[in-house]
Amino acid sequence: MTLRRIATVLTLLVAAFLIYMGIGFLIDPLGNAAGFGLPEASWPGADASAFLNVKGGRDIGIGLTVLALVFARQPKATGLALLAMAVMPVFDAGIVLSYGGSLAAALGIHISAAVIVAASGVLQLFAAKRQQR
């Protein structure tokens, strides 16, 4: 499998996961809050579920943006966007920890996501560099 194909498959998985998570936060915002890693005491009540819907909509939009860049065959732009996006789960991990969530959740959910997104971005940039040759 070529580097470009590996980069594309990993990037498509990232985009699909973002869209999947977004749909989950739109359909069942409070149910999906548990998977974020925050302790139950800090979950929003039903009156705040609109903010979780906002998160869902933004996740879908980000996932669709990544898909658009992939389908436009822009590996450099895709790679740069993914590297920029990799900071989001790092902030999420910090939020989980600052609200009393476990280190395991912060690392296992969010930091692992940041590593996967960043790795996908780096692979896209390497693929773009090879494409220029």
Contacts in CASP RR format, 6 or more apart in sequence:
PFRMAT RR
TARGET T0000
AUTHOR 0000-0000-0000
METHOD contacts of the structure
MODEL  1
MTLRRIATVLTLLVAAFLIYMGIGFLIDPLGNAAGFGLPEASWPGADASA
FLNVKGGRDIGIGLTVLALVFARQPKATGLALLAMAVMPVFDAGIVLSYG
GSLAAALGIHISAAVIVAASGVLQLFAAKRQQR
3 123 0 8 1.000
3 126 0 8 1.000
3 127 0 8 1.000
3 130 0 8 1.000
4 75 0 8 1.000
4 127 0 8 1.000
4 130 0 8 1.000
4 131 0 8 1.000
6 123 0 8 1.000
7 75 0 8 1.000
7 120 0 8 1.000
7 121 0 8 1.000
7 123 0 8 1.000
7 124 0 8 1.000
7 126 0 8 1.000
7 127 0 8 1.000
8 70 0 8 1.000
8 127 0 8 1.000
10 116 0 8 1.000
10 119 0 8 1.000
10 120 0 8 1.000
10 123 0 8 1.000
11 66 0 8 1.000
11 70 0 8 1.000
11 78 0 8 1.000
11 79 0 8 1.000
11 82 0 8 1.000
11 120 0 8 1.000
11 121 0 8 1.000
11 123 0 8 1.000
11 124 0 8 1.000
12 67 0 8 1.000
12 70 0 8 1.000
14 63 0 8 1.000
14 66 0 8 1.000
14 82 0 8 1.000
14 116 0 8 1.000
14 117 0 8 1.000
14 120 0 8 1.000
15 63 0 8 1.000
15 64 0 8 1.000
15 66 0 8 1.000
15 67 0 8 1.000
15 70 0 8 1.000
18 59 0 8 1.000
18 60 0 8 1.000
18 61 0 8 1.000
18 62 0 8 1.000
18 63 0 8 1.000
18 66 0 8 1.000
19 59 0 8 1.000
19 60 0 8 1.000
19 61 0 8 1.000
19 63 0 8 1.000
19 64 0 8 1.000
21 32 0 8 1.000
21 56 0 8 1.000
21 59 0 8 1.000
22 55 0 8 1.000
22 56 0 8 1.000
22 57 0 8 1.000
22 58 0 8 1.000
22 59 0 8 1.000
22 60 0 8 1.000
23 56 0 8 1.000
23 60 0 8 1.000
24 32 0 8 1.000
24 56 0 8 1.000
25 32 0 8 1.000
25 52 0 8 1.000
25 53 0 8 1.000
25 55 0 8 1.000
25 56 0 8 1.000
25 57 0 8 1.000
25 59 0 8 1.000
26 53 0 8 1.000
26 56 0 8 1.000
26 57 0 8 1.000
26 60 0 8 1.000
29 49 0 8 1.000
29 52 0 8 1.000
29 53 0 8 1.000
29 56 0 8 1.000
30 43 0 8 1.000
30 44 0 8 1.000
30 45 0 8 1.000
30 46 0 8 1.000
30 49 0 8 1.000
30 52 0 8 1.000
32 52 0 8 1.000
33 43 0 8 1.000
33 44 0 8 1.000
33 52 0 8 1.000
34 40 0 8 1.000
34 43 0 8 1.000
35 109 0 8 1.000
36 92 0 8 1.000
36 96 0 8 1.000
36 109 0 8 1.000
37 96 0 8 1.000
37 101 0 8 1.000
37 102 0 8 1.000
37 105 0 8 1.000
37 106 0 8 1.000
37 109 0 8 1.000
38 95 0 8 1.000
38 96 0 8 1.000
38 99 0 8 1.000
38 100 0 8 1.000
38 101 0 8 1.000
39 99 0 8 1.000
39 100 0 8 1.000
39 101 0 8 1.000
42 99 0 8 1.000
42 100 0 8 1.000
42 101 0 8 1.000
44 51 0 8 1.000
44 52 0 8 1.000
62 85 0 8 1.000
65 81 0 8 1.000
66 78 0 8 1.000
66 81 0 8 1.000
66 82 0 8 1.000
66 85 0 8 1.000
69 77 0 8 1.000
69 78 0 8 1.000
69 81 0 8 1.000
70 78 0 8 1.000
75 124 0 8 1.000
75 125 0 8 1.000
75 127 0 8 1.000
75 128 0 8 1.000
75 131 0 8 1.000
76 124 0 8 1.000
76 125 0 8 1.000
76 128 0 8 1.000
78 121 0 8 1.000
78 124 0 8 1.000
79 120 0 8 1.000
79 121 0 8 1.000
79 122 0 8 1.000
79 124 0 8 1.000
79 125 0 8 1.000
79 128 0 8 1.000
80 121 0 8 1.000
80 125 0 8 1.000
82 117 0 8 1.000
82 118 0 8 1.000
82 120 0 8 1.000
82 121 0 8 1.000
82 124 0 8 1.000
83 118 0 8 1.000
83 121 0 8 1.000
83 122 0 8 1.000
83 125 0 8 1.000
85 117 0 8 1.000
86 114 0 8 1.000
86 117 0 8 1.000
86 118 0 8 1.000
86 121 0 8 1.000
87 114 0 8 1.000
88 114 0 8 1.000
89 109 0 8 1.000
89 110 0 8 1.000
89 111 0 8 1.000
89 113 0 8 1.000
89 114 0 8 1.000
89 117 0 8 1.000
90 110 0 8 1.000
90 111 0 8 1.000
90 114 0 8 1.000
92 109 0 8 1.000
92 110 0 8 1.000
92 113 0 8 1.000
93 106 0 8 1.000
93 107 0 8 1.000
93 109 0 8 1.000
93 110 0 8 1.000
93 111 0 8 1.000
93 114 0 8 1.000
94 106 0 8 1.000
94 110 0 8 1.000
96 102 0 8 1.000
96 105 0 8 1.000
96 106 0 8 1.000
96 109 0 8 1.000
96 110 0 8 1.000
97 103 0 8 1.000
97 106 0 8 1.000
END
